[in-house]
Amino acid sequence: MQIRLKESVADTVTTFFSAKMTRLHNDANVMALGERVVGPGLMLEIVEAFLFTEFSGDERHLRRVNKIKAVEEENFK
């Protein structure tokens, strides 16, 4: 589930893969982790993946991010 607040993109992250993909594809800058869902060892791996993965900037992902930003600008005046 992705949550949008002005100038933030938050996503619920439960795996190493989801942490990388939300950064690569959605340019997320906030993540939500569940204490009962993710153990401490995996949590460290998830945080590292999230912090050290950059947005890919691929055209298909950039188009989607820009569409969301346009809606955000229209609705958060």
All heavy atoms as a GROMACS GRO file, in nm:
protein
  617
    1MET      N    1   0.085  -0.117   0.000
    1MET     CA    2   0.000   0.000   0.000
    1MET      C    3   0.090   0.124   0.000
    1MET      O    4   0.177   0.136   0.084
    1MET     CB    5  -0.089   0.000   0.123
    1MET     CG    6  -0.164   0.128   0.141
    1MET     SD    7  -0.280   0.131   0.279
    1MET     CE    8  -0.173   0.119   0.418
    2GLN      N    9   0.067   0.210  -0.093
    2GLN     CA   10   0.145   0.334  -0.100
    2GLN      C   11   0.061   0.450  -0.049
    2GLN      O   12  -0.057   0.458  -0.078
    2GLN     CB   13   0.188   0.359  -0.244
    2GLN     CG   14   0.285   0.474  -0.256
    2GLN     CD   15   0.328   0.495  -0.398
    2GLN    OE1   16   0.255   0.558  -0.474
    2GLN    NE2   17   0.443   0.443  -0.435
    3ILE      N   18   0.122   0.537   0.028
    3ILE     CA   19   0.054   0.654   0.085
    3ILE      C   20   0.122   0.778   0.031
    3ILE      O   21   0.244   0.786   0.028
    3ILE     CB   22   0.063   0.651   0.239
    3ILE    CG1   23   0.000   0.523   0.293
    3ILE    CG2   24  -0.002   0.776   0.299
    3ILE    CD1   25   0.035   0.494   0.437
    4ARG      N   26   0.042   0.876  -0.011
    4ARG     CA   27   0.099   1.000  -0.064
    4ARG      C   28   0.066   1.116   0.027
    4ARG      O   29  -0.049   1.138   0.061
    4ARG     CB   30   0.042   1.030  -0.203
    4ARG     CG   31   0.075   0.932  -0.310
    4ARG     CD   32   0.207   0.950  -0.374
    4ARG     NE   33   0.240   1.087  -0.405
    4ARG     CZ   34   0.357   1.124  -0.453
    4ARG    NH1   35   0.450   1.035  -0.474
    4ARG    NH2   36   0.385   1.248  -0.479
    5LEU      N   37   0.166   1.188   0.066
    5LEU     CA   38   0.153   1.316   0.134
    5LEU      C   39   0.232   1.414   0.051
    5LEU      O   40   0.322   1.374  -0.023
    5LEU     CB   41   0.208   1.309   0.277
    5LEU     CG   42   0.143   1.206   0.368
    5LEU    CD1   43   0.220   1.196   0.498
    5LEU    CD2   44  -0.001   1.242   0.395
    6LYS      N   45   0.204   1.542   0.064
    6LYS     CA   46   0.274   1.638  -0.019
    6LYS      C   47   0.426   1.618  -0.008
    6LYS      O   48   0.481   1.621   0.101
    6LYS     CB   49   0.236   1.780   0.020
    6LYS     CG   50   0.291   1.882  -0.078
    6LYS     CD   51   0.234   2.018  -0.057
    6LYS     CE   52   0.287   2.108  -0.168
    6LYS     NZ   53   0.232   2.238  -0.164
    7GLU      N   54   0.488   1.599  -0.121
    7GLU     CA   55   0.632   1.580  -0.136
    7GLU      C   56   0.686   1.459  -0.062
    7GLU      O   57   0.804   1.449  -0.036
    7GLU     CB   58   0.707   1.707  -0.098
    7GLU     CG   59   0.671   1.823  -0.187
    7GLU     CD   60   0.754   1.947  -0.158
    7GLU    OE1   61   0.864   1.934  -0.101
    7GLU    OE2   62   0.708   2.056  -0.194
    8SER      N   63   0.602   1.363  -0.027
    8SER     CA   64   0.652   1.238   0.029
    8SER      C   65   0.579   1.122  -0.036
    8SER      O   66   0.462   1.131  -0.069
    8SER     CB   67   0.638   1.226   0.179
    8SER     OG   68   0.549   1.310   0.234
    9VAL      N   69   0.653   1.017  -0.051
    9VAL     CA   70   0.597   0.893  -0.103
    9VAL      C   71   0.633   0.785  -0.002
    9VAL      O   72   0.750   0.754   0.018
    9VAL     CB   73   0.657   0.856  -0.241
    9VAL    CG1   74   0.597   0.727  -0.292
    9VAL    CG2   75   0.638   0.969  -0.340
   10ALA      N   76   0.532   0.733   0.066
   10ALA     CA   77   0.553   0.632   0.168
   10ALA      C   78   0.499   0.498   0.119
   10ALA      O   79   0.398   0.493   0.049
   10ALA     CB   80   0.482   0.672   0.298
   11ASP      N   81   0.568   0.393   0.156
   11ASP     CA   82   0.524   0.259   0.116
   11ASP      C   83   0.547   0.163   0.232
   11ASP      O   84   0.644   0.176   0.306
   11ASP     CB   85   0.603   0.214  -0.007
   11ASP     CG   86   0.527   0.117  -0.094
   11ASP    OD1   87   0.421   0.067  -0.050
   11ASP    OD2   88   0.572   0.091  -0.206
   12THR      N   89   0.458   0.066   0.247
   12THR     CA   90   0.476  -0.039   0.345
   12THR      C   91   0.575  -0.139   0.286
   12THR      O   92   0.558  -0.186   0.175
   12THR     CB   93   0.342  -0.110   0.374
   12THR    OG1   94   0.249  -0.013   0.419
   12THR    CG2   95   0.359  -0.218   0.479
   13VAL      N   96   0.680  -0.168   0.360
   13VAL     CA   97   0.788  -0.254   0.311
   13VAL      C   98   0.804  -0.372   0.407
   13VAL      O   99   0.816  -0.354   0.528
   13VAL     CB  100   0.919  -0.173   0.303
   13VAL    CG1  101   1.033  -0.260   0.257
   13VAL    CG2  102   0.904  -0.052   0.211
   14THR      N  103   0.801  -0.494   0.352
   14THR     CA  104   0.814  -0.613   0.435
   14THR      C  105   0.926  -0.707   0.391
   14THR      O  106   0.954  -0.804   0.458
   14THR     CB  107   0.682  -0.694   0.437
   14THR    OG1  108   0.648  -0.726   0.302
   14THR    CG2  109   0.570  -0.614   0.502
   15THR      N  110   0.988  -0.677   0.276
   15THR     CA  111   1.097  -0.761   0.226
   15THR      C  112   1.209  -0.675   0.169
   15THR      O  113   1.189  -0.557   0.136
   15THR     CB  114   1.048  -0.855   0.113
   15THR    OG1  115   1.009  -0.776   0.001
   15THR    CG2  116   0.933  -0.943   0.159
   16PHE      N  117   1.326  -0.735   0.155
   16PHE     CA  118   1.440  -0.670   0.090
   16PHE      C  119   1.400  -0.627  -0.051
   16PHE      O  120   1.427  -0.514  -0.094
   16PHE     CB  121   1.558  -0.769   0.087
   16PHE     CG  122   1.679  -0.717   0.017
   16PHE    CD1  123   1.771  -0.639   0.085
   16PHE    CD2  124   1.702  -0.750  -0.115
   16PHE    CE1  125   1.886  -0.592   0.020
   16PHE    CE2  126   1.816  -0.703  -0.180
   16PHE     CZ  127   1.907  -0.624  -0.112
   17PHE      N  128   1.333  -0.718  -0.123
   17PHE     CA  129   1.290  -0.690  -0.260
   17PHE      C  130   1.195  -0.570  -0.267
   17PHE      O  131   1.214  -0.481  -0.349
   17PHE     CB  132   1.222  -0.814  -0.320
   17PHE     CG  133   1.171  -0.793  -0.459
   17PHE    CD1  134   1.258  -0.798  -0.568
   17PHE    CD2  135   1.037  -0.771  -0.483
   17PHE    CE1  136   1.211  -0.778  -0.697
   17PHE    CE2  137   0.988  -0.751  -0.612
   17PHE     CZ  138   1.076  -0.755  -0.718
   18SER      N  139   1.096  -0.566  -0.179
   18SER     CA  140   1.000  -0.455  -0.183
   18SER      C  141   1.067  -0.322  -0.149
   18SER      O  142   1.031  -0.217  -0.203
   18SER     CB  143   0.879  -0.481  -0.093
   18SER     OG  144   0.916  -0.492   0.042
   19ALA      N  145   1.168  -0.324  -0.062
   19ALA     CA  146   1.242  -0.201  -0.029
   19ALA      C  147   1.316  -0.149  -0.152
   19ALA      O  148   1.313  -0.029  -0.182
   19ALA     CB  149   1.340  -0.227   0.085
   20LYS      N  150   1.382  -0.238  -0.223
   20LYS     CA  151   1.455  -0.196  -0.344
   20LYS      C  152   1.360  -0.147  -0.452
   20LYS      O  153   1.383  -0.044  -0.514
   20LYS     CB  154   1.540  -0.312  -0.399
   20LYS     CG  155   1.664  -0.339  -0.318
   20LYS     CD  156   1.758  -0.431  -0.387
   20LYS     CE  157   1.835  -0.370  -0.499
   20LYS     NZ  158   1.939  -0.274  -0.464
   21MET      N  159   1.252  -0.220  -0.473
   21MET     CA  160   1.160  -0.184  -0.582
   21MET      C  161   1.086  -0.053  -0.557
   21MET      O  162   1.063   0.024  -0.650
   21MET     CB  163   1.058  -0.296  -0.607
   21MET     CG  164   1.118  -0.423  -0.663
   21MET     SD  165   1.206  -0.400  -0.819
   21MET     CE  166   1.375  -0.413  -0.766
   22THR      N  167   1.050  -0.025  -0.432
   22THR     CA  168   0.978   0.099  -0.405
   22THR      C  169   1.069   0.220  -0.426
   22THR      O  170   1.024   0.327  -0.466
   22THR     CB  171   0.913   0.100  -0.265
   22THR    OG1  172   0.814   0.202  -0.261
   22THR    CG2  173   1.013   0.120  -0.154
   23ARG      N  174   1.199   0.203  -0.405
   23ARG     CA  175   1.295   0.311  -0.434
   23ARG      C  176   1.320   0.319  -0.584
   23ARG      O  177   1.317   0.427  -0.642
   23ARG     CB  178   1.427   0.286  -0.359
   23ARG     CG  179   1.418   0.306  -0.211
   23ARG     CD  180   1.406   0.451  -0.170
   23ARG     NE  181   1.524   0.524  -0.214
   23ARG     CZ  182   1.520   0.639  -0.281
   23ARG    NH1  183   1.407   0.696  -0.309
   23ARG    NH2  184   1.632   0.699  -0.317
   24LEU      N  185   1.347   0.204  -0.647
   24LEU     CA  186   1.379   0.203  -0.790
   24LEU      C  187   1.264   0.252  -0.877
   24LEU      O  188   1.284   0.329  -0.971
   24LEU     CB  189   1.414   0.060  -0.836
   24LEU     CG  190   1.553   0.009  -0.808
   24LEU    CD1  191   1.562  -0.139  -0.837
   24LEU    CD2  192   1.656   0.086  -0.890
   25HIS      N  193   1.143   0.209  -0.846
   25HIS     CA  194   1.028   0.234  -0.934
   25HIS      C  195   0.940   0.350  -0.892
   25HIS      O  196   0.878   0.414  -0.978
   25HIS     CB  197   0.942   0.108  -0.945
   25HIS     CG  198   1.014  -0.006  -1.009
   25HIS    ND1  199   0.954  -0.129  -1.027
   25HIS    CD2  200   1.139  -0.018  -1.060
   25HIS    CE1  201   1.040  -0.211  -1.086
   25HIS    NE2  202   1.153  -0.145  -1.106
   26ASN      N  203   0.929   0.376  -0.762
   26ASN     CA  204   0.834   0.477  -0.714
   26ASN      C  205   0.900   0.601  -0.658
   26ASN      O  206   0.833   0.695  -0.620
   26ASN     CB  207   0.742   0.418  -0.605
   26ASN     CG  208   0.663   0.301  -0.656
   26ASN    OD1  209   0.624   0.297  -0.771
   26ASN    ND2  210   0.641   0.203  -0.571
   27ASP      N  211   1.032   0.600  -0.646
   27ASP     CA  212   1.106   0.711  -0.587
   27ASP      C  213   1.055   0.741  -0.446
   27ASP      O  214   1.045   0.856  -0.404
   27ASP     CB  215   1.099   0.835  -0.675
   27ASP     CG  216   1.210   0.936  -0.645
   27ASP    OD1  217   1.310   0.897  -0.582
   27ASP    OD2  218   1.196   1.053  -0.683
   28ALA      N  219   1.021   0.636  -0.370
   28ALA     CA  220   0.970   0.653  -0.234
   28ALA      C  221   1.079   0.714  -0.145
   28ALA      O  222   1.197   0.686  -0.161
   28ALA     CB  223   0.926   0.519  -0.176
   29ASN      N  224   1.036   0.797  -0.050
   29ASN     CA  225   1.131   0.857   0.044
   29ASN      C  226   1.092   0.831   0.189
   29ASN      O  227   1.156   0.881   0.280
   29ASN     CB  228   1.148   1.007   0.017
   29ASN     CG  229   1.018   1.083   0.017
   29ASN    OD1  230   0.915   1.031   0.061
   29ASN    ND2  231   1.020   1.203  -0.034
   30VAL      N  232   0.988   0.752   0.211
   30VAL     CA  233   0.945   0.712   0.345
   30VAL      C  234   0.902   0.566   0.337
   30VAL      O  235   0.838   0.525   0.240
   30VAL     CB  236   0.825   0.797   0.394
   30VAL    CG1  237   0.774   0.749   0.528
   30VAL    CG2  238   0.860   0.944   0.397
   31MET      N  239   0.938   0.487   0.439
   31MET     CA  240   0.889   0.350   0.442
   31MET      C  241   0.830   0.319   0.578
   31MET      O  242   0.870   0.377   0.679
   31MET     CB  243   1.000   0.251   0.408
   31MET     CG  244   1.106   0.235   0.511
   31MET     SD  245   1.216   0.099   0.465
   31MET     CE  246   1.349   0.136   0.576
   32ALA      N  247   0.734   0.229   0.579
   32ALA     CA  248   0.670   0.184   0.702
   32ALA      C  249   0.704   0.037   0.722
   32ALA      O  250   0.691  -0.044   0.630
   32ALA     CB  251   0.519   0.202   0.692
   33LEU      N  252   0.751   0.006   0.842
   33LEU     CA  253   0.788  -0.132   0.876
   33LEU      C  254   0.703  -0.177   0.995
   33LEU      O  255   0.685  -0.102   1.091
   33LEU     CB  256   0.935  -0.138   0.918
   33LEU     CG  257   1.037  -0.110   0.809
   33LEU    CD1  258   1.172  -0.079   0.871
   33LEU    CD2  259   1.047  -0.228   0.717
   34GLY      N  260   0.654  -0.300   0.989
   34GLY     CA  261   0.577  -0.354   1.100
   34GLY      C  262   0.665  -0.435   1.193
   34GLY      O  263   0.732  -0.528   1.150
   35GLU      N  264   0.667  -0.401   1.321
   35GLU     CA  265   0.752  -0.469   1.418
   35GLU      C  266   0.719  -0.618   1.427
   35GLU      O  267   0.807  -0.702   1.440
   35GLU     CB  268   0.735  -0.405   1.556
   35GLU     CG  269   0.815  -0.473   1.664
   35GLU     CD  270   0.789  -0.415   1.802
   35GLU    OE1  271   0.697  -0.334   1.817
   35GLU    OE2  272   0.862  -0.452   1.894
   36ARG      N  273   0.593  -0.652   1.419
   36ARG     CA  274   0.552  -0.792   1.431
   36ARG      C  275   0.565  -0.868   1.300
   36ARG      O  276   0.552  -0.990   1.298
   36ARG     CB  277   0.409  -0.801   1.482
   36ARG     CG  278   0.396  -0.750   1.623
   36ARG     CD  279   0.255  -0.762   1.673
   36ARG     NE  280   0.246  -0.710   1.808
   36ARG     CZ  281   0.134  -0.689   1.870
   36ARG    NH1  282   0.019  -0.715   1.812
   36ARG    NH2  283   0.134  -0.640   1.992
   37VAL      N  284   0.587  -0.797   1.192
   37VAL     CA  285   0.595  -0.860   1.060
   37VAL      C  286   0.739  -0.886   1.020
   37VAL      O  287   0.770  -0.986   0.957
   37VAL     CB  288   0.526  -0.769   0.954
   37VAL    CG1  289   0.538  -0.828   0.815
   37VAL    CG2  290   0.381  -0.745   0.991
   38VAL      N  291   0.830  -0.797   1.059
   38VAL     CA  292   0.970  -0.805   1.017
   38VAL      C  293   1.058  -0.817   1.140
   38VAL      O  294   1.053  -0.733   1.230
   38VAL     CB  295   1.008  -0.678   0.937
   38VAL    CG1  296   1.152  -0.685   0.894
   38VAL    CG2  297   0.916  -0.660   0.817
   39GLY      N  298   1.142  -0.920   1.143
   39GLY     CA  299   1.235  -0.938   1.254
   39GLY      C  300   1.352  -0.841   1.244
   39GLY      O  301   1.374  -0.779   1.140
   40PRO      N  302   1.430  -0.829   1.351
   40PRO     CA  303   1.539  -0.731   1.356
   40PRO      C  304   1.646  -0.751   1.249
   40PRO      O  305   1.696  -0.654   1.192
   40PRO     CB  306   1.598  -0.746   1.495
   40PRO     CG  307   1.522  -0.851   1.566
   40PRO     CD  308   1.416  -0.903   1.477
   41GLY      N  309   1.684  -0.874   1.220
   41GLY     CA  310   1.787  -0.898   1.118
   41GLY      C  311   1.742  -0.856   0.980
   41GLY      O  312   1.812  -0.785   0.908
   42LEU      N  313   1.622  -0.900   0.943
   42LEU     CA  314   1.567  -0.862   0.813
   42LEU      C  315   1.543  -0.712   0.807
   42LEU      O  316   1.564  -0.649   0.703
   42LEU     CB  317   1.437  -0.938   0.786
   42LEU     CG  318   1.364  -0.906   0.656
   42LEU    CD1  319   1.454  -0.928   0.535
   42LEU    CD2  320   1.237  -0.988   0.646
   43MET      N  321   1.501  -0.653   0.919
   43MET     CA  322   1.474  -0.509   0.921
   43MET      C  323   1.600  -0.430   0.884
   43MET      O  324   1.593  -0.333   0.807
   43MET     CB  325   1.422  -0.466   1.058
   43MET     CG  326   1.370  -0.324   1.058
   43MET     SD  327   1.288  -0.279   1.212
   43MET     CE  328   1.152  -0.393   1.219
   44LEU      N  329   1.715  -0.470   0.934
   44LEU     CA  330   1.840  -0.402   0.900
   44LEU      C  331   1.869  -0.413   0.750
   44LEU      O  332   1.910  -0.316   0.686
   44LEU     CB  333   1.956  -0.459   0.981
   44LEU     CG  334   1.959  -0.421   1.128
   44LEU    CD1  335   2.071  -0.496   1.199
   44LEU    CD2  336   1.975  -0.271   1.145
   45GLU      N  337   1.847  -0.531   0.693
   45GLU     CA  338   1.868  -0.549   0.549
   45GLU      C  339   1.772  -0.461   0.469
   45GLU      O  340   1.812  -0.401   0.368
   45GLU     CB  341   1.847  -0.695   0.509
   45GLU     CG  342   1.953  -0.788   0.560
   45GLU     CD  343   1.927  -0.932   0.521
   45GLU    OE1  344   1.856  -0.956   0.421
   45GLU    OE2  345   1.980  -1.022   0.588
   46ILE      N  346   1.647  -0.452   0.513
   46ILE     CA  347   1.547  -0.371   0.445
   46ILE      C  348   1.586  -0.223   0.450
   46ILE      O  349   1.581  -0.153   0.349
   46ILE     CB  350   1.408  -0.394   0.508
   46ILE    CG1  351   1.356  -0.532   0.471
   46ILE    CG2  352   1.309  -0.286   0.465
   46ILE    CD1  353   1.231  -0.574   0.544
   47VAL      N  354   1.626  -0.176   0.568
   47VAL     CA  355   1.664  -0.036   0.583
   47VAL      C  356   1.784  -0.004   0.495
   47VAL      O  357   1.786   0.099   0.425
   47VAL     CB  358   1.693  -0.002   0.731
   47VAL    CG1  359   1.756   0.134   0.745
   47VAL    CG2  360   1.564  -0.009   0.812
   48GLU      N  361   1.884  -0.090   0.492
   48GLU     CA  362   2.000  -0.068   0.406
   48GLU      C  363   1.961  -0.065   0.259
   48GLU      O  364   2.007   0.020   0.183
   48GLU     CB  365   2.107  -0.174   0.431
   48GLU     CG  366   2.182  -0.154   0.560
   48GLU     CD  367   2.288  -0.260   0.585
   48GLU    OE1  368   2.303  -0.353   0.502
   48GLU    OE2  369   2.356  -0.250   0.688
   49ALA      N  370   1.876  -0.159   0.217
   49ALA     CA  371   1.832  -0.162   0.078
   49ALA      C  372   1.759  -0.032   0.042
   49ALA      O  373   1.782   0.026  -0.064
   49ALA     CB  374   1.740  -0.282   0.053
   50PHE      N  375   1.674   0.014   0.132
   50PHE     CA  376   1.597   0.136   0.108
   50PHE      C  377   1.689   0.258   0.101
   50PHE      O  378   1.678   0.340   0.011
   50PHE     CB  379   1.492   0.154   0.217
   50PHE     CG  380   1.395   0.265   0.191
   50PHE    CD1  381   1.283   0.244   0.112
   50PHE    CD2  382   1.416   0.392   0.245
   50PHE    CE1  383   1.193   0.347   0.089
   50PHE    CE2  384   1.326   0.494   0.222
   50PHE     CZ  385   1.214   0.471   0.143
   51LEU      N  386   1.782   0.268   0.194
   51LEU     CA  387   1.869   0.386   0.202
   51LEU      C  388   1.970   0.392   0.088
   51LEU      O  389   2.007   0.502   0.044
   51LEU     CB  390   1.942   0.389   0.336
   51LEU     CG  391   1.856   0.416   0.458
   51LEU    CD1  392   1.941   0.408   0.585
   51LEU    CD2  393   1.789   0.552   0.449
   52PHE      N  394   2.017   0.278   0.041
   52PHE     CA  395   2.125   0.277  -0.057
   52PHE      C  396   2.080   0.247  -0.200
   52PHE      O  397   2.163   0.232  -0.289
   52PHE     CB  398   2.235   0.180  -0.013
   52PHE     CG  399   2.300   0.223   0.115
   52PHE    CD1  400   2.282   0.152   0.232
   52PHE    CD2  401   2.378   0.338   0.120
   52PHE    CE1  402   2.340   0.192   0.352
   52PHE    CE2  403   2.437   0.380   0.239
   52PHE     CZ  404   2.417   0.307   0.354
   53THR      N  405   1.949   0.242  -0.223
   53THR     CA  406   1.896   0.224  -0.358
   53THR      C  407   1.844   0.358  -0.406
   53THR      O  408   1.769   0.425  -0.335
   53THR     CB  409   1.782   0.120  -0.360
   53THR    OG1  410   1.832  -0.003  -0.308
   53THR    CG2  411   1.729   0.099  -0.500
   54GLU      N  412   1.883   0.396  -0.526
   54GLU     CA  413   1.838   0.523  -0.583
   54GLU      C  414   1.728   0.497  -0.686
   54GLU      O  415   1.720   0.389  -0.743
   54GLU     CB  416   1.955   0.596  -0.648
   54GLU     CG  417   2.060   0.639  -0.547
   54GLU     CD  418   2.169   0.725  -0.609
   54GLU    OE1  419   2.145   0.784  -0.716
   54GLU    OE2  420   2.275   0.734  -0.549
   55PHE      N  421   1.648   0.599  -0.709
   55PHE     CA  422   1.545   0.594  -0.812
   55PHE      C  423   1.610   0.564  -0.946
   55PHE      O  424   1.711   0.626  -0.981
   55PHE     CB  425   1.469   0.726  -0.815
   55PHE     CG  426   1.361   0.734  -0.919
   55PHE    CD1  427   1.262   0.638  -0.926
   55PHE    CD2  428   1.359   0.839  -1.009
   55PHE    CE1  429   1.162   0.647  -1.021
   55PHE    CE2  430   1.259   0.849  -1.104
   55PHE     CZ  431   1.160   0.752  -1.110
   56SER      N  432   1.554   0.472  -1.022
   56SER     CA  433   1.615   0.431  -1.148
   56SER      C  434   1.609   0.541  -1.254
   56SER      O  435   1.697   0.550  -1.337
   56SER     CB  436   1.547   0.305  -1.202
   56SER     OG  437   1.416   0.336  -1.248
   57GLY      N  438   1.503   0.622  -1.251
   57GLY     CA  439   1.488   0.726  -1.351
   57GLY      C  440   1.446   0.673  -1.487
   57GLY      O  441   1.441   0.748  -1.584
   58ASP      N  442   1.416   0.542  -1.496
   58ASP     CA  443   1.368   0.486  -1.622
   58ASP      C  444   1.244   0.560  -1.667
   58ASP      O  445   1.160   0.600  -1.585
   58ASP     CB  446   1.336   0.337  -1.608
   58ASP     CG  447   1.459   0.250  -1.591
   58ASP    OD1  448   1.571   0.301  -1.613
   58ASP    OD2  449   1.443   0.132  -1.556
   59GLU      N  450   1.229   0.576  -1.797
   59GLU     CA  451   1.120   0.656  -1.853
   59GLU      C  452   0.982   0.610  -1.805
   59GLU      O  453   0.899   0.692  -1.768
   59GLU     CB  454   1.127   0.653  -2.006
   59GLU     CG  455   1.022   0.738  -2.074
   59GLU     CD  456   1.030   0.886  -2.037
   59GLU    OE1  457   1.142   0.936  -2.015
   59GLU    OE2  458   0.923   0.951  -2.030
   60ARG      N  459   0.958   0.480  -1.803
   60ARG     CA  460   0.824   0.432  -1.763
   60ARG      C  461   0.795   0.464  -1.617
   60ARG      O  462   0.682   0.495  -1.581
   60ARG     CB  463   0.808   0.283  -1.791
   60ARG     CG  464   0.898   0.194  -1.710
   60ARG     CD  465   0.893   0.051  -1.761
   60ARG     NE  466   0.982  -0.032  -1.682
   60ARG     CZ  467   0.941  -0.135  -1.612
   60ARG    NH1  468   0.815  -0.171  -1.611
   60ARG    NH2  469   1.028  -0.205  -1.543
   61HIS      N  470   0.896   0.460  -1.532
   61HIS     CA  471   0.875   0.493  -1.391
   61HIS      C  472   0.865   0.644  -1.373
   61HIS      O  473   0.785   0.693  -1.294
   61HIS     CB  474   0.988   0.438  -1.305
   61HIS     CG  475   1.009   0.290  -1.321
   61HIS    ND1  476   0.907   0.199  -1.307
   61HIS    CD2  477   1.120   0.219  -1.352
   61HIS    CE1  478   0.954   0.078  -1.328
   61HIS    NE2  479   1.083   0.088  -1.356
   62LEU      N  480   0.946   0.717  -1.446
   62LEU     CA  481   0.944   0.862  -1.440
   62LEU      C  482   0.808   0.918  -1.484
   62LEU      O  483   0.756   1.011  -1.423
   62LEU     CB  484   1.056   0.919  -1.526
   62LEU     CG  485   1.096   1.062  -1.505
   62LEU    CD1  486   1.128   1.091  -1.360
   62LEU    CD2  487   1.215   1.096  -1.592
   63ARG      N  488   0.750   0.860  -1.588
   63ARG     CA  489   0.616   0.904  -1.633
   63ARG      C  490   0.514   0.889  -1.521
   63ARG      O  491   0.434   0.978  -1.496
   63ARG     CB  492   0.572   0.824  -1.755
   63ARG     CG  493   0.624   0.874  -1.886
   63ARG     CD  494   0.551   0.812  -2.004
   63ARG     NE  495   0.538   0.668  -1.998
   63ARG     CZ  496   0.622   0.582  -2.054
   63ARG    NH1  497   0.728   0.624  -2.119
   63ARG    NH2  498   0.601   0.452  -2.045
   64ARG      N  499   0.516   0.773  -1.453
   64ARG     CA  500   0.420   0.748  -1.345
   64ARG      C  501   0.442   0.845  -1.229
   64ARG      O  502   0.347   0.904  -1.178
   64ARG     CB  503   0.430   0.603  -1.297
   64ARG     CG  504   0.333   0.572  -1.184
   64ARG     CD  505   0.342   0.428  -1.134
   64ARG     NE  506   0.475   0.391  -1.091
   64ARG     CZ  507   0.555   0.305  -1.156
   64ARG    NH1  508   0.515   0.247  -1.267
   64ARG    NH2  509   0.676   0.277  -1.109
   65VAL      N  510   0.567   0.864  -1.190
   65VAL     CA  511   0.598   0.956  -1.080
   65VAL      C  512   0.555   1.098  -1.115
   65VAL      O  513   0.497   1.168  -1.031
   65VAL     CB  514   0.749   0.949  -1.045
   65VAL    CG1  515   0.790   1.062  -0.952
   65VAL    CG2  516   0.783   0.813  -0.983
   66ASN      N  517   0.578   1.139  -1.238
   66ASN     CA  518   0.537   1.274  -1.280
   66ASN      C  519   0.386   1.290  -1.285
   66ASN      O  520   0.334   1.397  -1.252
   66ASN     CB  521   0.601   1.309  -1.415
   66ASN     CG  522   0.749   1.336  -1.402
   66ASN    OD1  523   0.798   1.373  -1.294
   66ASN    ND2  524   0.822   1.316  -1.510
   67LYS      N  525   0.313   1.186  -1.323
   67LYS     CA  526   0.166   1.192  -1.321
   67LYS      C  527   0.117   1.212  -1.178
   67LYS      O  528   0.027   1.291  -1.152
   67LYS     CB  529   0.106   1.063  -1.379
   67LYS     CG  530   0.112   1.054  -1.528
   67LYS     CD  531   0.048   0.923  -1.573
   67LYS     CE  532   0.064   0.903  -1.720
   67LYS     NZ  533   0.005   0.775  -1.766
   68ILE      N  534   0.176   1.138  -1.086
   68ILE     CA  535   0.137   1.150  -0.945
   68ILE      C  536   0.169   1.290  -0.893
   68ILE      O  537   0.090   1.350  -0.822
   68ILE     CB  538   0.205   1.040  -0.860
   68ILE    CG1  539   0.150   0.903  -0.899
   68ILE    CG2  540   0.187   1.065  -0.712
   68ILE    CD1  541   0.227   0.786  -0.842
   69LYS      N  542   0.286   1.343  -0.929
   69LYS     CA  543   0.324   1.477  -0.886
   69LYS      C  544   0.228   1.582  -0.941
   69LYS      O  545   0.194   1.679  -0.871
   69LYS     CB  546   0.467   1.509  -0.929
   69LYS     CG  547   0.570   1.440  -0.844
   69LYS     CD  548   0.711   1.477  -0.887
   69LYS     CE  549   0.813   1.404  -0.802
   69LYS     NZ  550   0.951   1.432  -0.843
   70ALA      N  551   0.181   1.564  -1.065
   70ALA     CA  552   0.085   1.658  -1.123
   70ALA      C  553  -0.046   1.657  -1.046
   70ALA      O  554  -0.104   1.763  -1.018
   70ALA     CB  555   0.061   1.625  -1.271
   71VAL      N  556  -0.094   1.541  -1.008
   71VAL     CA  557  -0.217   1.530  -0.928
   71VAL      C  558  -0.194   1.593  -0.792
   71VAL      O  559  -0.280   1.665  -0.740
   71VAL     CB  560  -0.260   1.381  -0.915
   71VAL    CG1  561  -0.370   1.366  -0.812
   71VAL    CG2  562  -0.302   1.326  -1.049
   72GLU      N  563  -0.078   1.568  -0.735
   72GLU     CA  564  -0.043   1.624  -0.605
   72GLU      C  565  -0.045   1.777  -0.610
   72GLU      O  566  -0.100   1.842  -0.522
   72GLU     CB  567   0.095   1.574  -0.564
   72GLU     CG  568   0.144   1.624  -0.432
   72GLU     CD  569   0.283   1.572  -0.401
   72GLU    OE1  570   0.380   1.628  -0.454
   72GLU    OE2  571   0.293   1.473  -0.327
   73GLU      N  572   0.016   1.834  -0.713
   73GLU     CA  573   0.019   1.979  -0.726
   73GLU      C  574  -0.121   2.039  -0.741
   73GLU      O  575  -0.151   2.143  -0.687
   73GLU     CB  576   0.106   2.019  -0.845
   73GLU     CG  577   0.253   1.999  -0.821
   73GLU     CD  578   0.338   2.025  -0.943
   73GLU    OE1  579   0.288   2.082  -1.041
   73GLU    OE2  580   0.457   1.987  -0.941
   74GLU      N  581  -0.207   1.968  -0.811
   74GLU     CA  582  -0.344   2.014  -0.830
   74GLU      C  583  -0.425   2.007  -0.701
   74GLU      O  584  -0.508   2.093  -0.675
   74GLU     CB  585  -0.413   1.929  -0.938
   74GLU     CG  586  -0.554   1.970  -0.969
   74GLU     CD  587  -0.565   2.110  -1.029
   74GLU    OE1  588  -0.471   2.154  -1.098
   74GLU    OE2  589  -0.669   2.174  -1.006
   75ASN      N  590  -0.399   1.906  -0.619
   75ASN     CA  591  -0.482   1.884  -0.500
   75ASN      C  592  -0.424   1.936  -0.369
   75ASN      O  593  -0.494   1.942  -0.269
   75ASN     CB  594  -0.512   1.734  -0.487
   75ASN     CG  595  -0.602   1.688  -0.596
   75ASN    OD1  596  -0.716   1.732  -0.609
   75ASN    ND2  597  -0.552   1.599  -0.682
   76PHE      N  598  -0.298   1.974  -0.368
   76PHE     CA  599  -0.234   2.025  -0.246
   76PHE      C  600  -0.194   2.169  -0.264
   76PHE      O  601  -0.080   2.206  -0.242
   76PHE     CB  602  -0.110   1.941  -0.210
   76PHE     CG  603  -0.141   1.806  -0.155
   76PHE    CD1  604  -0.131   1.693  -0.232
   76PHE    CD2  605  -0.178   1.792  -0.021
   76PHE    CE1  606  -0.157   1.568  -0.180
   76PHE    CE2  607  -0.204   1.667   0.032
   76PHE     CZ  608  -0.194   1.554  -0.048
   77LYS      N  609  -0.289   2.253  -0.301
   77LYS     CA  610  -0.259   2.395  -0.322
   77LYS      C  611  -0.264   2.470  -0.191
   77LYS      O  612  -0.330   2.438  -0.100
   77LYS     CB  613  -0.357   2.456  -0.421
   77LYS     CG  614  -0.335   2.402  -0.560
   77LYS     CD  615  -0.428   2.470  -0.656
   77LYS     CE  616  -0.400   2.417  -0.796
   77LYS     NZ  617  -0.482   2.476  -0.896
   0.00000   0.00000   0.00000
